[in-house]
Amino acid sequence: MIKNFSLGGLFVETEAASEFGTGHEIELVMKLPPENDIIRTRPRIARVTTNAIGVEFVDLAPSHAMALEWCFHVFRHTIPMPGA
């Protein structure tokens, strides 16, 4: 389950966290709203806890990075912030 998602990466809760190592790459497949195609990327594991991994985007194509930025721009202006 994704617990935190940002322009720099994401934090994923998983029962298999112990199978990952800091510095390793994983394959991440995602579809963002403005994209017609699936995005495949290989983020690097930046942090491992007992039940989660933090991954850092390191190879996003410029068009994918722009799509991600667009999503956050839209989310920021359409989704209510907690406590607001």
C-alpha positions in Angstrom: 0.0 0.0 0.0 1.4 3.4 -0.9 1.6 5.6 2.2 3.3 8.6 0.8 3.8 9.8 -2.8 5.8 12.8 -3.9 7.7 14.1 -6.9 10.8 12.5 -5.6 9.5 9.0 -4.8 7.1 7.1 -2.7 6.9 5.1 0.6 5.3 1.7 0.3 4.0 -0.4 3.2 4.8 -4.1 2.5 5.0 -7.3 4.4 8.0 -8.1 2.2 10.2 -5.2 3.2 13.0 -7.5 4.5 13.4 -8.7 0.9 14.7 -5.3 -0.3 18.0 -3.6 0.3 19.0 0.0 0.3 20.4 1.0 -3.1 18.7 -1.8 -5.0 16.4 -0.9 -7.9 12.9 -2.2 -8.4 10.6 -2.1 -11.3 7.6 0.3 -10.8 4.7 0.4 -13.2 2.2 3.2 -12.9 -0.4 5.0 -15.0 -0.9 8.7 -14.3 -4.1 10.5 -15.4 -2.6 12.7 -18.2 -0.7 9.7 -19.7 -2.3 7.3 -22.2 0.5 4.8 -21.7 1.8 2.9 -18.7 5.0 4.4 -17.2 7.7 1.9 -16.4 10.6 3.2 -14.2 13.3 1.7 -12.0 13.4 3.7 -8.7 16.1 3.0 -6.2 15.4 1.8 -2.7 16.4 4.7 -0.4 15.1 3.4 2.9 13.9 0.1 4.4 12.0 -0.3 7.6 10.5 -3.4 9.2 7.3 -3.0 7.2 7.9 -0.5 4.4 10.3 0.7 1.7 11.0 4.2 0.5 11.9 4.5 -3.1 13.5 7.4 -5.0 12.8 8.2 -8.6 16.1 8.3 -10.4 15.3 7.7 -14.1 12.0 9.4 -15.0 11.8 10.5 -18.6 11.2 14.2 -18.9 7.7 13.6 -20.2 6.9 11.3 -17.2 8.3 13.8 -14.7 6.2 16.6 -16.3 3.1 14.3 -16.0 3.8 13.6 -12.4 4.2 17.4 -11.7 0.9 18.0 -13.5 -0.8 15.5 -11.3 0.5 17.1 -8.1 -0.5 20.5 -9.4 -4.1 19.3 -10.0 -4.2 17.4 -6.7 -3.0 20.4 -4.8 -5.9 22.5 -6.2 -8.7 19.9 -6.1 -8.2 17.6 -3.1 -9.0 19.1 0.4 -6.0 19.1 2.7 -6.4 17.5 6.1 -7.5 20.0 8.7 -8.5 22.5 6.1 
